[in-house]
């Protein structure tokens, strides 16, 4: 079995349990998930690595408009159960999404979840001022953002995943 042999190899190489988390800034489920990353890290003996991703493959979503409406409504319905604020009536603007990706592309792994929570909360409430402030601390060029998202999408796609807010072990 593939899992058994992978686990044996991991133990032999004395590597920790590595879990990848795919974070997409304009995915409402990622907004919920990023608020629980620290709890997940502290609850399990894992090395959690966040991978910033962008758009899904077009083939992955057959009815993108309906899918997006459903995701936002679903995430809004379940957010109170996780004590996460999500009351947006629509998706954030492209400008704020691009700015959010620019911030997170510049953040080191060690404090990604801390900054991503701030970015996500500001993005989904349309708090331009907070995003502007974070943009002065974390700066990426358009090329750096594009390369980071492309690299993240490649990892996500190679693992057989298509969306953000997913974990791969």
C-alpha positions, 0 to 999 in steps of 0.5 A, a space after each residue: 500500500 502506497 501510504 504504508 510505504 510512504 510512512 515507512 520511508 518518512 520514518 526511515 529518513 526521520 522526517 516530520 509529518 508534512 502537511 501542505 495547506 493551499 491558501 487562496 485569498 479570494 476563496 471564502 473557505 480559505 478565509 475560514 481555514 486560515 483562522 484555524 491553522 494555528 490550532 491545527 498546528 498545535 493539535 497535531 505533530 505536523 510540519 504545516 507548510 502553506 502554499 499560496 495558490 491562485 485561480 483553479 483550472 478552468 476544467 475544475 469548475 463547470 459552472 464558475 458563477 454558480 460555484 462561487 455563489 454557493 461557496 460564499 453562501 455556504 462559508 457565510 452559513 458555517 462561519 458563526 460555528 467557527 467564530 469567524 466573521 464573514 458577512 460579505 455580500 460579494 467577492 472582493 475586488 480584483 484590486 484588493 485580491 491582487 494587493 492581498 496576493 502581493 502581501 502574502 507573496 512577500 511573507 515568510 513561512 514562519 509568520 504566514 498564518 498571522 499575516 494571512 489572518 489580518 489580510 483575509 479579514 481586511 479583504 473580506 470586509 473591504 478594509 482597504 486601509 488595513 490592506 494598504 498598511 500591510 502593503 507598506 510592510 510586505 512588498 512584492 513585484 507583479 512578477 514575484 506574485 505571478 511566479 509565487 502563484 504559478 509555483 503554488 498552482 503547480 504544486 497543487 495541481 501535481 498533488 491532484 488538487 484543484 481548489 484552495 482551502 485544502 490540505 495534502 498529506 
